[in-house]
Amino acid sequence: MKKKLYTLTIAAAIIAAGCTLTSCSEEGGQTPPAPSTGASTLYVIPAVDGDATYLLTATTLDSGKVSAIGNGTEVMNATYWVYKNTDYAFALVYNKGGAGTGASYYLDSNGQIAEKYTYTYNRITTYGTWGDNVITASTGNSSQADAEGNYPQVLLFNYLNATDGTQEEGTAVAENFLGNGEKVHFAGIVETNNRLYTSVIPGGMSLYGISHWPEMVTDATLVTTEAGGSGSGAYTAGVIPSTQYPDSAFVAIYSSSSFNDTPVIARTGKIGFACGRMRSQYYQTIWTADNGDVYAFSPGYGRSFVSTDALKKVTGTLPSGVVRIKAGDTTFDDSYYVNIEELGNKNPLFRCWHIDEDYFLLQLYKNGVESMINDGQNADVSELAVFKAEEGTLTLITGLPENMSIGGEPYGEDGSVYIPVNVTTDAYPSFYKVDMHTATAVKGLTVEAESIKTAGKLAIKK
């Protein structure tokens, strides 16, 4: 079964200047039409060179070379890319606290990249697909305050239609979403079993939450007495800035086609909240296997909530682990749990992706739990492994280069995964093909560019 894989990678990005909507070289010339290969589909690769992002096409990811130098179609400098079936590649740009921007691209009848639609929408911290739409979500202030002047937090949704280019916005109350008084964030969107699953991340109590549900404050010393933090971790006086429940995971299950409906909430105490984190980014760590079982992976980030005299926190204790919801069920499977830190080199999880059947690609903190807690965004997360969920086994991947990093989302196809690998040496980035059964990596397509982000397959429009 062929899969397109999506995760979340957030960085500041801008719309590239110059010949944004045409195929351009550094000298300003048009890229010649794609060679006639008789192929009905092509791999489409976002590559960064200088200040610009280009979409390149290739007939294979297994070998050869393509170049962004004087080649490709210059497009938005997207934060992340979503491939909607084989029809469109969506560029989504995260503009920090501002509105997001995006565009969809397709392959025309000549096999050339062409723009379909452009979008402007609410800021995003996670995304996915649902029916005909690419969905983005974030949490922010409501437009209306309560009698005390406190603004409730709401979930902000954008529905970007891939078929006709229309957009819709929606909101849902984020306060007390789980019935524990805390505001929440969503991390990952999984469409399977005629349902939608999303990991719900509790984020502490806001001024609004404490005012309306004071009985939900488990310990008065957790309420801040002064402002602090910075960036996405900034907080004001009078709030609880991190969750009181770091050792629980929650998944919301929607049976309709709208976030306005009330979901079923599945909860487990076997793992902590299920998402990767990097500043305001919420990396998806819930995925569905080919049989419809939904697996929820947790890095165990609750252990990084260190309590001090100045800022009290509830510190988690649970390690990186994985649980599941069987296809068709709305509760966690009590018989299934795997402690990831008892496998391989015993390192904690950073991110993960479903590849094929019940095989998952895991990205791990190479230097252990202390690195996860203390090094933050500077931690070495270059260790990769294959996890077979039914058997609960983990195999470290061999054959990857030293001093490497993953550019973005891997692409899975026919039981293998293609990992976009950037290196710190003078070598060009390349895709490495990993056989999920042997966990062995082999170098494939090289891309002449500064970095690559991902790959996907699009059909040539006839």
N, C-alpha and C positions, 0 to 999 in steps of 0.2 A: 504494500500500500504506500503510495507516495504522499509525503507530508510536507507542508510548509510550516516553519517553526517561527514563533514570534516571542519576544521578550521585550523587556523594557530596558533602554539605555538612554538616560537623560543627560544632556549637556547643552549649554547655551549655543544657539545657532542663529544665523541670519539668512535672509534671502540673497542668493548670489547675484551680483551685478553682471552686466555684460550681456551676452547672447543667451539669455536664460531659456528661451523656448525653442531654440534651434540647435542643430548639431554644429559645434564650432571647434576649430582648432585654436592653438595659441596664436596663430597668424591670422585668425579670423575666417579661415576657409571652411566651407561646408564639408562635413564628413561624407565620404562617398557611400552609396547604398550598400547594404550588407551583401556579402557574396551569396550567390544563389547556391544553396546547399540542398534544397528540396525539403528542408526541415519545416515542420509545422509549429514547432515551439523553439524558443531560445532561452538560455539562461541570461538573466538580467542582473547586473552587478553594480551596486553603488560604490564608487571609488573616489577618494579625496586626493586632490593634488593641488598644492598651493592653497589658495583661499576658495577654491571651487570644488563642487561635487559633480561627478559625471556618472551617467548611466552607460555602462558598457554591455555589449552582448557577446555571447560565446556559445558555441555548439556543444561544448563539453566542459566539465569542471575537473576532469581526470588528468589532463595534460595540456601542454602548450603554453602560450603566452598571449595576453591581450594588453593593450596599452591605453592609458588615459592621456598620453602625450600626443597632442594633435589629433585626438580621436574621441569618440563618445559624444553624448548629448549632455550639455551643462544644464543642471536642474537645481532645485532647492537644496540648500545645505541642511538636509533633514536630520533630526535627532534620532528618529527610528523609522524603519520601513515595514509596511504590512503588505503582503502579497495576497490579494483577494482572489482565491481560486487561481486560474491561469489567465484572468482577464485584466487585472490592473495591479500596478505597484503604487501603493499610497506612501507619499512622503509626509511625515508628521513632524512639525517643528515645535519644540518646547521653548517658549519665550520667557523663561523664569516666571515672574508673577503676572506677566501680561497675557493677552489672548494668544492662543495658538494659531498657526497658519499651516496650510497643507495643500497638496495637489495630488492628483492621480494621473498615472502615465500608463500607456499601452503600446503595443507593437502594431504599427500600421501594416498595410498590405505588402510593403517593401521590407518589412522587418526592421524598420526604424522606430526609435522612441518618439512618441508624440504625447503631448499633454491633453488630458480629457477635461478635468474640472479642477478648480481651485476652491479653497475653503478658508474661512476664518471662524474660530470657535473659542470656547472657554479653555483656560489653561488645562493641561493634562498631566497626570502622574501615572496613569495606567491605561491600557487599551486592549482591544481584541476585535473579534467579528461576531455578528449576530444577524442571521438572515442575510438580507441584501446590504446590510450596513457595516461599516467600520465604526466601532464604538470607542469613545474616549471618556475618561472619568477623572475627577479630582474632587477634593473637598475644599470648600471656601465659605466665606461669610454669606449669610442670607442678606437680602436687601432691606429687611425690616427688623428693627430692634424690639425687644420687649419693653415693659414699662420702666425697667431699671436701666435701659440703654445698652443692654447686652445683645449682641447679634448671635443668633443660633448658627451653628455650622450646618451646611447642607452639602449633599453629594451633587456634583454638577456633571451632567451627561451631555454628550454630543453624539448625534446619529448622522453619520456621513454616508449618504446613499451612493453605492458604487454604480448603480444602474442609470439613474437620471440626474445625479449631481445635487439633489436636494439635501437640505440640512434641517435637522430639528434639534432643539435643546430641551432638556428636562432636568428636574431637580427632585431630590428626595431628602427627607430629614435625616441628618447624620447624627443628631444628638439622641442619646439613649436608644440607639438602633438595636443593640443587643439586650436591652432591658437592664443594663448595669450602670446607667447614667453617663457612660462615656461616649464621646464622639468617635467616629470611625472613618477609615479610608478603605477603598477597595484595591486589591492587588491581583490582576489577572482576570481574564474573562474566558471561560471555557464553555463552548456550545456542544452538547452531546446528550443523547438519550431524550431528545425533544425538550431539553431543559437548558438553563444557563446556570453555571456555577461560578462564584467569585469568592476569593478569600477575603474575609472581613478582618481588618486590623484595628483593634481598639487603640485609641490614642490619648487616653487620659480625659480629664474633665475640664471643660471650658468654664468661663464665668457664667455663661447661660446655664450650663449643666449643673453647676454647684448651686446656683440660685433656685433651680426648679426641682432638683432631686438631691437635696442635702443629705438625705439618709443613705445615699449611695457612696458617700465618702467613707472609705474603710478605715482611714487613719487621718486625723486632723493634721498631723505633722507633715503629711504629703502635700498640703496646700502651700503654695509659694507665698513668701512674705515680701518679695521684691522681684523686679523684672530681671531677666538674664538670658543667656544663650545668644546664638547668632544664626542668621540665615534661616533655614527651615527648622532649626532647633530653638529659635527665639520664643520666649514666653513672657507673659505679664505677671504681675502680682495677683494672687487670689485664684490661681488655677492649679490643676494637677497635670504637669506637662507630659508625663508618660503613663502608660497603662498600669492599672493595679492588678492586671491579670496576665503577666508575661508568660505563664506556663499553661496557657490554653490556646487552642486554635479553633477558629470559627469559619464555616463556609455557608454562604447564603445560596439557596437553591430556588431559582425562579422557574415557574412552569408556564408562564405566559410570554409575551413579547415586549414587556414594558417593565422598567424599574419602578413604576408607580405602584405596582402590585406588591402585596406582602409576601416575602419569601419564607420558606422553611429554613430555620437555622440549625445546622448540624454543629455540635461542639464536642471536642475531645480534650482530655487532660493528659494525653500521652506525649504530645509535642507542644511547643510554643507556637506563637502566631506564624502563619505560613506565608512568608514573603522574603525576598532579598531586599536589602536596603543600601542606598547610597544617597546621602543627603535627602532630598525630597523625592527621590526615585523609589518606586515600589516595584521591584522585579517580580515577575510572575513565577511562582513555584508550585502551582497546582496545574496538573495536566491530566488528560484522559488517555488511557491505553486504547488499543484498537478494539478491545472487547467492550468498551464503554465504562470500565472501572475508572474512577477518578482518584488520583493519587495526590496527596498533599504533603509537601516537603517543608520542613522547618529548619533554618540554620541554628536555631536556639539563641537568637539575638537578645533574649531577655537577660542573659548573663552579662551583657554589656551595660545594663542599667545599674550603674554603681552609685550607691547611696553615700552622700557626704553630709557633714553637719550643715552646710549651706543649702543643700538640695537633697531632700529625702526622696528615695525611689524604692519601689518594690523590685528586688533583683530576682531574676529567674534562675532556675537551676537545671532545666532540661537540656540535654544535648541535641545535636542535629539528628532528626529522625524523620520517618515517613510513615503515614497511615493512609487508609483508603476508604472510599465510599463505593460499595459495589454498584454495578450498573442497575439503575432502577430504584435503588434505595435512597433514603433521605437521612440516614444516620451513618456514623462511622462504623466500620467493621471491627467489632471487638476482638476478633481473632487475629488481626493483622497489625504488626508494628515491627519496624526495623530501626535499630540504633546505628546510624551511619558511622558514628565515631568509634564503633567496634570493628570496622572493616577497613581494608587497605592500610594506609598509613595512619589511620585513626584521626583524620583531619576533619574539621567542620565544613559544612556546605556554604557556598556563596550563592550560586545560581544553578538552575537545572532546566532541561528541555526534554520533551518526549521526542523520540526518534522513530520507532517502528515497533509494532506488537507491544510488548511490555518492557522494551528497552528504553532507558533514559540516559542522557548525557549529563554528568554532574561536573560542576566547576567548584573546586575546593580551595580552602585557605591552606596554602602549602606549608606554612609555619605554625599551624596549630591554633588552638583556642585563644591563647594569649595574644597572638597576632590579630585575630579577629576582634578582640576586645580593645587592644591598645593601639593598633596601627591604623585602624579605620580605612579611609580611602587609599592609603599608601600600602596596604597589606598586599602581599604576593598571593594572587589567586590563579596561578598558572598551572596548578595540578588538575588534571582532567581524568575522569573515570567513567566507565560504563556500569550502569546499575540495571540488573535484571530483576524486575519487581516481584514476579511470582515466586522466584527462588530466594529473593532477598540477598543476592550476591553482588559484590562490587569488584570490578577489575580495573586496575590503573592502566591508562592508555600509554603505549610506548611508541616511539618513532617521531615524536614532535621535536622541534628545534629548541635549543636553549634560548633564554632571554626573549621569550615570546609573550604575546598577549592576544586574547580573542578580540577581533575587531567589533563584533556585535553578535547577531543572531546566526546560529548554524542552520544549515539546510539539510533536511533528511530525505533520502530517496532510496528505495529498493534495499532496505536493510543496512544502508550505510549513512554516515553523516559527513557533510563537508563543512569543515571548520575554517572560518576566515582568520588567518593567522598573520599578525603583524609582528615584526621583530625589531629589536633595538639596534641591530647592525645595519650595514649599508645595503643589505639584501632587500629586494622587493618583497612585498607581501604575497602570500600564496594561499590557496585552499589546500587543506590536508584532508584526505579521505580516510575515514576511520570505519573499518569493518566492525560492526557492533558485536559480532560473535567472537572475534579474536582480540578486540581492543587494540588493534595495530593500526598506526597511522602511516600513510604513504603520501608524499608530496604530489599535488596535482597541478592545477592551473596557476600560473604566475601572473600577477597583474602589475604592470609598470605604473605605479602610483605611490603616493606616500603611505596610504592606508586603504584598507577595504573594510566594509561594514557587514555585508551579508550577501546572499544570493537567493534568487528565486526563479521560477520558470513561468514564462508568459507565452500565450498562444499568439501567433501571427494572425491578425484580423484579415479575413478574406473579403 
